[in-house]
Amino acid sequence: NIIPAEVYWLHENLPMNFSIILDIRNESAVAALALHDWDLYKYSNNVYTLLFKENSADKNLSAYCRMMQRSESNKNVAIVLLILLLLSIFPLYYFMYYRQRFRYQSYVESIRQINAILLSNNTLAEKQQMIRTIATNKFPESLKEITKKVNDALEKSVISYNESSTNIELAKDELHRMELESNRLHVSNNILDNCLSTLKHETMYYPSKIGQLLSKRDAELDTIDELSAYYKELYSTLSKQAIQQASMLKPMYGRIEASTLLAKNMQLLSPEKGKLVVLGDVDLLKYLFELLQKQDGGESIKVDIDDLSPKYIVFHLYMSQLQLSDEACANLFAPDIKHVPYMVCKQIVRENGECFNRHRCGIIAHNTERGTTLSITLSQAKKNNKEYGEF
């Protein structure tokens, strides 16, 4: 077990010539063999053999062995990695290809469902609710943008549809109201027409009949009295019926721009004042100005508008073809068969004032050098606020 000195020196890499030491040990062994000193021979031979093996051994063998061991280990590791790689092909295939393919198919299926919902016969609200049930939070950004645009467009369509439905309902209600008003107006017109026709015929018959009875010498006073009472009662009844039917026709009052009321041949001297707003029935007021246009022979009438006060507006109509004296101007709106158009105009203006409790509304005529000037005072709407309910 004791390492010989020569071998120890070899292990310690001492700077010696071990070939000479090998020769000395060899000669020592031969000399001991010649002397038959077997112990010395055995010792010298063992030292020689061990030193020769150690000295002649390949010093790179251990490194080579270690390299081979590492190579074996690397080969084992490579085999293990290859096996792991082969085993991981299926999971990698699933995660890197099949899963993405499956997700893409799910996106395509979701888009198809959205398209099918959009093309279905359901209402817009039902379509919107059905699309909301489809999960789109995991969509790519491009598809999210598309679905967002679809939802926004559908939301706008629902709002527009609701507004249209509301407008249609309001229009239907307005149509029913107008049909009801039209039917009521038709009935009232028929009743009024019958009343006026009856008054016309009875006015022609009974007064002449009473005159014939009075012209006779032996006039029957009882018959005349009975006929007169009957005629009075009939006239009163028909007149009340006509007045009642006429009072049932309610004008449609609203806000009207002054320039829109003027007739075709009327010229506004101050166009900026045409933006003033009048309160009244547009049809009645337009008929008022058309009627006055006819009274001037259809000639061009210059019109000036005066903003009298916050509640009143005055139209000055300069009618050059209507030549009247001061007395005729004062009696222009008095009851007379020749003044019927002016009496109608006066009644329209009066009803305009009574509706809004504006008692300064009226119409008067002035005699001027350029002809007759008619001043019409009507109700004016407030400039920034609404008046008379919705006006």
C-alpha positions as CSV (number, residue, x, y, z in Angstrom):
1,N,0.0,0.0,0.0
2,I,3.0,2.3,0.3
3,I,3.6,4.2,-3.0
4,P,7.2,3.9,-4.1
5,A,9.3,7.1,-4.2
6,E,9.7,7.0,-7.9
7,V,6.0,6.7,-8.6
8,Y,5.3,9.4,-6.1
9,W,7.8,11.7,-7.9
10,L,6.1,10.9,-11.2
11,H,2.7,11.8,-9.7
12,E,4.2,15.0,-8.4
13,N,5.7,15.8,-11.8
14,L,9.2,16.4,-10.4
15,P,11.7,17.3,-13.1
16,M,13.6,14.0,-13.4
17,N,14.6,11.6,-16.1
18,F,12.4,8.6,-15.3
19,S,13.9,6.6,-18.2
20,I,17.2,6.4,-16.3
21,I,15.3,5.6,-13.1
22,L,13.5,2.8,-15.0
23,D,16.9,1.5,-16.2
24,I,18.3,1.6,-12.6
25,R,15.2,-0.3,-11.3
26,N,15.6,-2.8,-14.1
27,E,19.3,-3.4,-13.4
28,S,18.5,-3.7,-9.6
29,A,15.9,-6.4,-10.4
30,V,18.4,-8.3,-12.6
31,A,21.1,-8.1,-10.0
32,A,18.7,-9.3,-7.2
33,L,17.7,-12.2,-9.6
34,A,21.4,-13.1,-10.0
35,L,22.0,-13.0,-6.3
36,H,18.8,-15.0,-5.7
37,D,17.5,-12.2,-3.4
38,W,13.9,-12.8,-4.2
39,D,12.4,-10.2,-2.0
40,L,14.5,-7.5,-3.5
41,Y,13.8,-8.9,-6.9
42,K,10.1,-8.8,-6.3
43,Y,10.2,-5.3,-4.9
44,S,12.4,-3.9,-7.7
45,N,10.3,-5.7,-10.4
46,N,7.0,-4.4,-9.0
47,V,8.4,-0.8,-8.8
48,Y,9.8,-1.1,-12.3
49,T,6.5,-2.5,-13.6
50,L,4.4,0.1,-11.8
51,L,6.7,3.0,-12.8
52,F,6.8,1.8,-16.4
53,K,3.0,1.6,-16.6
54,E,2.7,5.0,-15.0
55,N,5.4,6.6,-17.2
56,S,4.3,5.1,-20.4
57,A,0.6,5.6,-19.8
58,D,-1.4,8.0,-22.1
59,K,-1.9,11.1,-20.0
60,N,-4.8,12.3,-22.3
61,L,-6.7,9.1,-21.6
62,S,-8.6,10.4,-18.6
63,A,-9.6,13.5,-20.5
64,Y,-10.6,11.3,-23.4
65,C,-12.6,9.1,-21.0
66,R,-14.2,12.2,-19.5
67,M,-15.0,13.4,-23.0
68,M,-16.5,10.1,-23.9
69,Q,-18.6,10.2,-20.7
70,R,-19.8,13.6,-21.5
71,S,-20.5,12.5,-25.1
72,E,-22.5,9.6,-23.7
73,S,-24.4,11.9,-21.4
74,N,-25.1,14.4,-24.2
75,K,-26.3,11.5,-26.4
76,N,-28.6,10.4,-23.6
77,V,-29.8,13.9,-23.1
78,A,-30.4,14.3,-26.9
79,I,-32.4,11.1,-27.0
80,V,-34.5,12.3,-24.1
81,L,-35.0,15.7,-25.7
82,L,-35.9,14.0,-29.0
83,I,-38.4,11.8,-27.2
84,L,-39.8,14.8,-25.4
85,L,-40.0,16.7,-28.7
86,L,-41.8,13.8,-30.4
87,L,-44.2,13.7,-27.4
88,S,-44.7,17.5,-27.6
89,I,-45.6,17.5,-31.3
90,F,-49.3,16.8,-30.7
91,P,-49.7,19.5,-27.9
92,L,-47.7,22.0,-30.0
93,Y,-49.8,21.1,-33.1
94,Y,-52.9,21.7,-31.0
95,F,-51.8,25.0,-29.5
96,M,-50.0,26.4,-32.6
97,Y,-52.4,25.3,-35.4
98,Y,-55.5,23.4,-34.5
99,R,-56.5,25.7,-31.6
100,Q,-56.0,28.7,-33.8
101,R,-58.0,27.0,-36.6
102,F,-60.7,26.1,-34.2
103,R,-60.8,29.7,-32.8
104,Y,-61.0,31.0,-36.4
105,Q,-63.8,28.7,-37.2
106,S,-65.7,29.9,-34.1
107,Y,-65.2,33.5,-35.2
108,V,-66.5,32.6,-38.7
109,E,-69.5,30.9,-37.1
110,S,-70.2,33.9,-34.9
111,I,-70.1,36.2,-37.9
112,R,-72.4,33.9,-39.8
113,Q,-74.8,34.0,-36.9
114,I,-74.7,37.8,-36.9
115,N,-75.4,37.8,-40.6
116,A,-78.2,35.4,-40.2
117,I,-79.7,37.5,-37.5
118,L,-79.4,40.7,-39.6
119,L,-81.1,39.0,-42.6
120,S,-83.9,37.5,-40.4
121,N,-87.4,38.9,-40.3
122,N,-87.2,39.8,-36.6
123,T,-87.6,43.3,-35.4
124,L,-84.6,45.6,-35.0
125,A,-84.9,45.4,-31.2
126,E,-84.9,41.6,-31.3
127,K,-82.0,41.5,-33.6
128,Q,-80.0,43.8,-31.3
129,Q,-80.9,41.6,-28.3
130,M,-79.9,38.4,-30.2
131,I,-76.5,39.9,-31.3
132,R,-75.8,41.0,-27.8
133,T,-76.0,37.4,-26.6
134,I,-73.1,36.4,-29.0
135,A,-69.8,36.6,-27.2
136,T,-67.5,38.9,-29.1
137,N,-65.1,40.0,-26.4
138,K,-62.5,37.4,-27.6
139,F,-62.6,38.5,-31.2
140,P,-59.6,40.0,-32.8
141,E,-59.4,43.8,-32.9
142,S,-60.5,43.9,-36.6
143,L,-63.6,41.8,-36.0
144,K,-64.3,43.7,-32.8
145,E,-64.3,46.9,-34.8
146,I,-66.7,45.3,-37.4
147,T,-69.1,44.1,-34.8
148,K,-69.0,47.4,-33.0
149,K,-69.9,49.2,-36.2
150,V,-72.8,46.7,-36.8
151,N,-74.0,47.3,-33.2
152,D,-73.8,51.0,-33.6
153,A,-75.6,50.9,-37.0
154,L,-78.3,48.7,-35.4
155,E,-78.6,51.0,-32.4
156,K,-79.1,54.0,-34.8
157,S,-81.6,52.0,-36.8
158,V,-83.5,51.1,-33.6
159,I,-83.6,54.8,-32.6
160,S,-84.6,55.8,-36.1
161,Y,-87.3,53.1,-36.2
162,N,-88.7,54.1,-32.8
163,E,-88.8,57.8,-33.9
164,S,-90.4,56.8,-37.2
165,S,-93.0,54.6,-35.3
166,T,-93.7,57.5,-33.0
167,N,-94.1,59.9,-35.9
168,I,-96.3,57.4,-37.8
169,E,-98.5,57.0,-34.7
170,L,-98.7,60.8,-34.3
171,A,-99.5,61.1,-38.0
172,K,-102.2,58.5,-37.7
173,D,-103.7,60.3,-34.7
174,E,-103.5,63.5,-36.7
175,L,-105.1,61.8,-39.7
176,H,-107.9,60.4,-37.5
177,R,-108.4,63.8,-35.9
178,M,-108.5,65.5,-39.3
179,E,-110.9,62.9,-40.7
180,L,-113.1,63.4,-37.6
181,E,-113.0,67.2,-38.1
182,S,-113.6,66.7,-41.9
183,N,-116.7,64.5,-41.2
184,R,-117.9,67.0,-38.6
185,L,-117.3,69.9,-40.9
186,H,-119.1,68.0,-43.7
187,V,-122.2,67.4,-41.5
188,S,-122.1,71.0,-40.2
189,N,-121.9,72.3,-43.7
190,N,-124.8,70.2,-44.9
191,I,-126.9,71.3,-41.9
192,L,-125.9,74.9,-42.4
193,D,-126.6,74.6,-46.2
194,N,-130.0,73.2,-45.5
195,C,-130.8,75.9,-42.9
196,L,-129.7,78.7,-45.3
197,S,-131.6,77.1,-48.2
198,T,-134.7,76.8,-46.1
199,L,-134.4,80.4,-44.9
200,K,-134.0,81.5,-48.5
201,H,-137.1,79.8,-49.6
202,E,-139.2,80.7,-46.6
203,T,-138.1,84.3,-46.8
204,M,-139.3,84.3,-50.4
205,Y,-142.6,82.6,-49.6
206,Y,-144.0,83.8,-46.3
207,P,-143.5,87.6,-46.6
208,S,-145.2,87.5,-50.0
209,K,-148.0,85.4,-48.6
210,I,-148.6,87.8,-45.7
211,G,-148.5,90.7,-48.2
212,Q,-151.2,89.0,-50.3
213,L,-153.4,88.5,-47.3
214,L,-153.0,92.1,-46.2
215,S,-153.9,93.3,-49.7
216,K,-157.4,91.7,-49.6
217,R,-160.3,93.8,-48.3
218,D,-161.6,91.1,-46.1
219,A,-158.3,90.3,-44.6
220,E,-158.4,87.6,-42.0
221,L,-156.5,89.0,-39.1
222,D,-156.3,85.7,-37.2
223,T,-154.8,83.9,-40.2
224,I,-152.3,86.7,-40.7
225,D,-151.3,86.6,-37.0
226,E,-151.0,82.9,-37.0
227,L,-148.9,82.9,-40.2
228,S,-146.7,85.7,-38.9
229,A,-146.1,83.9,-35.6
230,Y,-145.3,80.7,-37.5
231,Y,-142.9,82.5,-39.8
232,K,-141.2,84.2,-36.9
233,E,-140.8,80.9,-35.0
234,L,-139.5,79.2,-38.1
235,Y,-137.0,82.0,-38.9
236,S,-135.8,82.0,-35.3
237,T,-135.3,78.3,-35.2
238,L,-133.4,78.1,-38.5
239,S,-131.3,81.1,-37.6
240,K,-130.3,79.6,-34.2
241,Q,-129.5,76.3,-35.9
242,A,-127.3,78.1,-38.5
243,I,-125.5,80.1,-35.8
244,Q,-125.0,77.0,-33.7
245,Q,-123.5,75.1,-36.6
246,A,-121.2,78.0,-37.5
247,S,-120.0,78.3,-33.9
248,M,-119.0,74.6,-33.9
249,L,-116.2,75.3,-36.5
250,K,-113.2,76.1,-34.4
251,P,-110.3,77.9,-36.3
252,M,-106.8,76.4,-36.1
253,Y,-104.8,79.2,-34.5
254,G,-101.0,79.2,-34.6
255,R,-97.9,81.3,-35.2
256,I,-97.6,82.7,-38.7
257,E,-94.9,84.8,-40.3
258,A,-96.4,88.0,-41.6
259,S,-94.9,87.8,-45.1
260,T,-96.7,84.4,-45.7
261,L,-100.1,86.0,-45.3
262,L,-100.0,88.5,-48.1
263,A,-101.7,87.8,-51.4
264,K,-99.9,87.3,-54.7
265,N,-100.0,90.9,-55.9
266,M,-99.2,92.5,-52.6
267,Q,-95.7,94.1,-52.2
268,L,-94.1,94.5,-48.8
269,L,-92.4,97.9,-48.4
270,S,-90.1,96.7,-45.6
271,P,-89.1,93.0,-46.2
272,E,-87.3,92.8,-42.8
273,K,-90.7,93.4,-41.1
274,G,-92.1,90.4,-42.9
275,K,-90.5,88.2,-40.3
276,L,-92.8,89.4,-37.5
277,V,-95.0,86.7,-36.3
278,V,-98.9,86.9,-36.2
279,L,-101.2,84.8,-34.1
280,G,-104.3,83.5,-35.8
281,D,-105.8,81.0,-38.3
282,V,-103.6,80.9,-41.4
283,D,-106.5,80.1,-43.7
284,L,-108.7,82.8,-42.4
285,L,-106.0,85.5,-42.5
286,K,-104.9,84.5,-46.0
287,Y,-108.5,84.7,-47.1
288,L,-108.7,88.1,-45.5
289,F,-105.9,89.5,-47.7
290,E,-107.1,87.7,-50.8
291,L,-110.5,89.2,-50.3
292,L,-109.1,92.7,-50.0
293,Q,-106.9,92.1,-53.1
294,K,-110.1,91.4,-55.1
295,Q,-111.7,94.6,-53.8
296,D,-108.8,96.6,-55.3
297,G,-109.5,95.0,-58.7
298,G,-106.5,92.6,-58.5
299,E,-104.0,95.5,-58.8
300,S,-100.7,95.5,-56.9
301,I,-101.1,96.7,-53.3
302,K,-98.2,98.1,-51.3
303,V,-98.2,96.9,-47.8
304,D,-96.4,98.4,-44.8
305,I,-96.2,96.6,-41.4
306,D,-96.0,98.5,-38.1
307,D,-94.8,96.8,-34.9
308,L,-97.4,98.7,-32.8
309,S,-96.6,96.9,-29.5
310,P,-95.5,93.5,-28.2
311,K,-99.1,92.3,-28.5
312,Y,-100.3,94.0,-31.7
313,I,-99.1,94.3,-35.3
314,V,-100.7,96.7,-37.9
315,F,-100.9,96.0,-41.7
316,H,-101.3,99.2,-43.8
317,L,-102.7,98.4,-47.2
318,Y,-102.5,101.2,-49.8
319,M,-105.3,100.4,-52.2
320,S,-104.9,102.8,-55.2
321,Q,-107.9,101.6,-57.1
322,L,-110.3,102.0,-54.2
323,Q,-111.4,105.6,-54.2
324,L,-113.7,106.4,-51.3
325,S,-114.8,109.6,-49.5
326,D,-114.4,110.2,-45.8
327,E,-118.1,109.3,-45.3
328,A,-117.8,106.1,-47.4
329,C,-114.7,105.1,-45.4
330,A,-116.6,105.6,-42.1
331,N,-119.5,103.4,-43.4
332,L,-117.4,100.9,-45.3
333,F,-117.9,98.2,-42.6
334,A,-121.6,99.0,-41.8
335,P,-124.2,96.4,-42.6
336,D,-125.1,96.8,-46.3
337,I,-125.4,94.4,-49.2
338,K,-122.6,96.2,-51.0
339,H,-120.2,95.9,-48.0
340,V,-120.5,92.1,-47.5
341,P,-116.8,91.4,-48.3
342,Y,-115.7,94.1,-45.9
343,M,-118.0,92.8,-43.2
344,V,-116.5,89.4,-43.7
345,C,-113.0,90.9,-43.2
346,K,-114.2,92.8,-40.1
347,Q,-115.6,89.6,-38.6
348,I,-112.3,87.7,-39.3
349,V,-110.3,90.4,-37.5
350,R,-112.8,90.5,-34.6
351,E,-112.6,86.8,-34.1
352,N,-108.8,87.0,-34.1
353,G,-108.9,89.5,-31.3
354,E,-111.5,87.7,-29.3
355,C,-109.6,84.4,-29.4
356,F,-106.5,85.9,-27.8
357,N,-108.3,88.5,-25.7
358,R,-106.8,91.3,-27.7
359,H,-109.6,93.9,-28.0
360,R,-107.6,96.5,-29.9
361,C,-107.7,94.2,-33.0
362,G,-109.8,95.8,-35.8
363,I,-109.9,97.2,-39.3
364,I,-110.5,100.8,-40.4
365,A,-110.3,102.7,-43.7
366,H,-108.7,106.1,-44.3
367,N,-109.1,108.4,-47.3
368,T,-105.7,109.5,-48.6
369,E,-104.4,111.2,-51.8
370,R,-103.1,107.9,-53.1
371,G,-106.5,106.2,-52.6
372,T,-107.9,104.3,-49.7
373,T,-105.7,102.9,-46.9
374,L,-106.9,100.0,-44.8
375,S,-105.2,99.6,-41.4
376,I,-105.6,96.0,-40.0
377,T,-104.6,95.4,-36.4
378,L,-103.9,91.8,-35.5
379,S,-102.5,89.8,-32.6
380,Q,-98.7,89.6,-32.5
381,A,-96.8,86.6,-31.1
382,K,-94.1,87.2,-28.6
383,K,-90.7,87.2,-30.2
384,N,-88.8,84.7,-28.0
385,N,-91.5,83.0,-26.0
386,K,-94.6,80.9,-26.7
387,E,-98.0,82.3,-26.1
388,Y,-101.5,80.8,-25.9
389,G,-100.6,77.3,-25.0
390,E,-98.3,75.9,-27.8
391,F,-98.0,79.2,-29.7
